Amino acid sequence: MSANEERSFIAVKPDGVERGLVGEILRRFEARGFKILALQLIHPSKELLSEHYEDLANKPFFPKLLAYMQSGPVAAFVIQGKGAVKIGRAMLGATNPQDSAPGTIRADFALDIGKNVCHGSDSVESAEREIALWFGDSLKPYARAVDTVIYE
Ligand SMILES: Nc1ncnc2c1ncn2[C@@H]1O[C@H](COP(=O)(O)OP(=O)(O)OP(=O)(O)O)[C@@H](O)[C@H]1O
C-alpha cells in the first residue's frame, strides 16, 4: 500500500448523528483532500462495540460507553489518503473536548468526554482492524481524477 493509500476508520457517534453533524464532519475530511472509501449508517451490536473497544473493557466508564454508542445509529466511514490516521486524529482533537484545540471537530462541536461526537483510529494497525470489523471486505478501490491536483 503506498503512502497516499493510508486508511483510517472514522465514526460520527450517535450524538453527532442526532445533532445533524454528519455532513459537516464528512465535508471537513473531503475538503482536506481525503477520499471517502466507505460510508454507512450502522446500528452497532454490543458484540461489535465490545470488540471495537476491547482495550477499554476494564475501564469504569465501559458500560456507559457501550450504552452511548448504542443510543442511535453511527455514521461509519473510511478515509483514504496521505497521513489519514495522524491527520484524522488531529482533525478530531483531544479525546476530552475540554482539552481540544480550537478548529478541531471536538472543540467546535462538543463539551463532554462522554459525548465527544466522533471517533478516529489511533494507528495504522488499529485502522485496518477497525475497518475489517465495521466493513468486512466490502471496500472497493476507485480512482479520482482530482488526486492529480491534491498530490505532488
Ligand atoms: N473518562 C471517561 N468518561 C466517559 N467516557 C470516556 C472516558 N474516557 C473515554 N471515554 C469515551 O471512550 C472513548 C474511547 O476512549 P479512548 O481512550 O480510546 O479515546 P480516543 O481513542 O480518543 O477516542 P475514540 O476511540 O472514540 O476516538 C472516548 O472517545 C470517549 O467517548
The ligand as an ORCA input file, in Angstrom:
! r2SCAN-3c Opt
* xyz 0 1
  N     -13.411      9.155     31.451
  C     -14.306      8.895     30.507
  N     -15.633      9.023     30.758
  C     -16.557      8.770     29.818
  N     -16.255      8.364     28.561
  C     -14.960      8.236     28.256
  C     -13.921      8.498     29.198
  N     -12.729      8.264     28.599
  C     -13.020      7.886     27.348
  N     -14.350      7.874     27.138
  C     -15.048      7.518     25.911
  O     -14.417      6.377     25.340
  C     -13.959      6.699     24.043
  C     -12.692      5.921     23.760
  O     -11.687      6.341     24.645
  P     -10.173      6.331     24.206
  O      -9.369      6.483     25.443
  O      -9.929      5.176     23.290
  O     -10.059      7.723     23.427
  P      -9.940      8.036     21.892
  O      -9.129      7.000     21.222
  O      -9.509      9.463     21.717
  O     -11.444      8.003     21.462
  P     -12.080      7.268     20.228
  O     -11.607      5.825     20.319
  O     -13.558      7.438     20.424
  O     -11.545      8.001     19.036
  C     -13.796      8.219     24.049
  O     -13.869      8.784     22.769
  C     -14.956      8.635     24.914
  O     -16.180      8.656     24.140
*
